[in-house]
């Protein structure tokens, strides 16, 4: 079972969500690819330790974020988030 889940995540067969506006969305994403310089208003990672917020940080184009993202809202920019 673990191998099947890993293959699914690595090949992104569960789909993706394009973020290019400031709408808050809830879901279950494992990878975010930054398309243009992006600032997050909200970026919730269920597996992240600590209280340091990534909100307000500018991520450059072509940057990759990995985790268990459950809420995403942009202030600016665009990104594509791949579903688990």
KEDO-146477 format. One record per residue: x negated, y negated, z negated of N, C-alpha, C, CB in turn. Coordinates in steps of 0.1 Angstrom, whole numbers, padded with zeros to 4 digits, always signed. Last residue first. Glycine has a CB too. Layout:
BEGIN
XYZXYZXYZXYZ ...
This chain:
BEGIN
+0025-0152+0030+0020-0140+0025+0028-0128+0031+0020-0139+0010 +0021-0176+0057+0029-0169+0047+0022-0156+0043+0043-0167+0052 +0001-0204+0062+0004-0190+0066+0010-0183+0054-0009-0183+0071 +0005-0237+0071+0004-0228+0060+0009-0214+0064+0012-0233+0047 -0011-0264+0086-0003-0252+0088-0006-0242+0077-0006-0245+0103 -0008-0300+0084-0015-0287+0081-0005-0276+0085-0018-0286+0066 -0015-0335+0085-0008-0323+0090-0016-0310+0087-0005-0324+0105 -0010-0367+0069-0017-0357+0076-0008-0346+0081-0028-0351+0067 +0002-0375+0035-0001-0378+0049-0009-0367+0055-0010-0391+0049 +0014-0362+0014+0015-0377+0015+0012-0381+0029+0006-0383+0004 +0032-0331+0015+0021-0339+0019+0024-0354+0016+0019-0337+0034 +0038-0303-0006+0043-0316-0001+0031-0325+0003+0052-0323-0012 +0044-0271-0015+0036-0279-0007+0044-0292-0003+0030-0272+0005 +0044-0243-0037+0050-0256-0034+0040-0265-0027+0056-0263-0047 +0028-0221-0038+0043-0219-0039+0050-0232-0036+0046-0214-0053 +0000-0203-0028+0006-0216-0028+0021-0214-0028+0002-0224-0016 -0025-0188-0037-0011-0183-0037-0002-0196-0039-0008-0173-0049 -0052-0193-0014-0047-0191-0028-0033-0185-0027-0046-0205-0035 -0074-0214+0004-0069-0200+0002-0063-0200-0013-0079-0189+0004 -0079-0237+0029-0076-0235+0015-0070-0221+0014-0067-0246+0010 -0101-0252+0052-0093-0241+0049-0092-0240+0034-0099-0228+0055 -0104-0279+0076-0107-0274+0062-0097-0262+0060-0106-0285+0051 -0098-0293+0099-0104-0280+0100-0108-0273+0087-0116-0281+0109 -0100-0326+0085-0095-0317+0095-0104-0304+0096-0095-0324+0109 -0104-0328+0049-0108-0332+0063-0101-0321+0072-0123-0332+0065 -0084-0340+0023-0090-0328+0029-0092-0331+0044-0081-0315+0027 -0083-0361-0003-0083-0361+0011-0090-0349+0016-0088-0374+0018 -0063-0359-0032-0076-0356-0026-0074-0355-0011-0081-0342-0031 -0037-0361-0041-0044-0373-0039-0058-0371-0033-0046-0380-0052 -0037-0331-0059-0029-0342-0053-0038-0354-0052-0017-0344-0062 -0050-0312-0073-0056-0315-0059-0048-0326-0052-0056-0302-0051 -0057-0314-0107-0048-0315-0096-0055-0318-0083-0037-0326-0099 -0067-0292-0133-0072-0302-0123-0062-0302-0111-0086-0300-0119 -0062-0273-0151-0052-0284-0150-0056-0294-0140-0049-0290-0163 -0067-0237-0148-0071-0251-0151-0059-0261-0148-0083-0255-0144 -0065-0214-0121-0068-0217-0135-0071-0232-0137-0079-0209-0141 -0042-0204-0097-0053-0213-0100-0053-0215-0115-0051-0226-0093 -0021-0190-0087-0033-0182-0092-0044-0191-0097-0038-0173-0081 -0002-0207-0077+0002-0199-0088-0010-0191-0094+0012-0189-0084 -0007-0239-0068-0013-0226-0065-0011-0218-0078-0028-0228-0062 +0009-0266-0053+0009-0257-0064+0004-0243-0060+0024-0255-0070 +0006-0297-0045+0000-0285-0040-0001-0275-0052-0014-0287-0033 +0019-0328-0036+0020-0316-0044+0014-0304-0038+0035-0314-0048 +0007-0345-0018+0014-0351-0029+0015-0340-0040+0028-0357-0025 -0024-0343-0001-0012-0336-0007-0007-0344-0018-0016-0322-0012 -0036-0355+0029-0036-0358+0015-0023-0351+0010-0036-0373+0011 -0058-0347+0056-0045-0345+0049-0047-0348+0034-0040-0331+0051 -0068-0350+0089-0071-0353+0076-0058-0354+0068-0079-0367+0075 -0051-0323+0107-0057-0336+0106-0060-0340+0092-0047-0347+0113 -0050-0295+0098-0051-0299+0112-0057-0313+0114-0037-0298+0118 -0060-0271+0075-0058-0285+0077-0060-0289+0092-0068-0294+0068 -0045-0242+0067-0054-0248+0076-0051-0262+0078-0055-0240+0090 -0040-0222+0039-0036-0235+0045-0047-0240+0054-0032-0246+0035 -0028-0191+0029-0038-0198+0036-0033-0211+0041-0045-0190+0047 -0005-0180+0017-0019-0175+0012-0030-0183+0018-0020-0161+0016 +0027-0189+0004+0017-0190+0014+0003-0186+0008+0016-0204+0020 +0058-0190-0002+0047-0182-0006+0037-0181+0005+0053-0168-0011 +0077-0219-0011+0075-0207-0003+0064-0199-0010+0072-0210+0011 +0092-0251-0007+0088-0240-0016+0087-0227-0007+0098-0238-0028 +0084-0284+0003+0088-0271+0006+0083-0261-0004+0084-0267+0021 +0091-0318+0008+0086-0308-0002+0092-0294+0002+0089-0311-0016 +0082-0338+0035+0093-0330+0029+0086-0319+0020+0101-0323+0040 +0067-0355+0050+0065-0356+0035+0077-0348+0028+0066-0370+0030 +0051-0338+0078+0060-0349+0072+0058-0348+0057+0075-0347+0076 +0040-0316+0087+0036-0328+0094+0045-0340+0089+0037-0327+0109 +0034-0283+0084+0036-0295+0076+0031-0307+0083+0030-0293+0062 +0046-0253+0096+0039-0265+0099+0043-0276+0090+0041-0268+0114 +0042-0220+0084+0050-0232+0083+0041-0244+0087+0056-0234+0069 +0043-0186+0097+0036-0198+0092+0046-0210+0091+0024-0202+0101 +0042-0150+0095+0046-0163+0100+0039-0174+0093+0061-0165+0098 +0033-0125+0088+0045-0130+0081+0050-0143+0086+0043-0130+0066 +0009-0119+0100+0021-0114+0107+0034-0119+0100+0021-0099+0108 -0018-0126+0095-0007-0136+0094+0006-0132+0101-0012-0149+0100 -0038-0109+0092-0034-0111+0105-0022-0121+0106-0030-0098+0111 -0043-0109+0064-0054-0112+0073-0049-0115+0087-0064-0101+0073 -0018-0100+0054-0023-0113+0051-0034-0118+0061-0028-0114+0037 -0017-0074+0065-0006-0083+0068-0011-0098+0066+0006-0080+0060 -0039-0062+0053-0039-0064+0067-0029-0074+0071-0036-0050+0074 -0030-0063+0026-0042-0070+0030-0042-0073+0045-0054-0063+0025 -0008-0045+0028-0006-0059+0024-0018-0068+0028-0004-0060+0008 -0022-0021+0035-0012-0027+0044-0009-0042+0041+0001-0019+0043 -0038-0017+0013-0044-0020+0026-0034-0026+0035-0050-0007+0031 -0019-0013-0008-0028-0024-0009-0034-0028+0005-0039-0022-0019 -0008+0012+0000+0000+0000+0000-0009-0013+0000+0009+0000-0012 
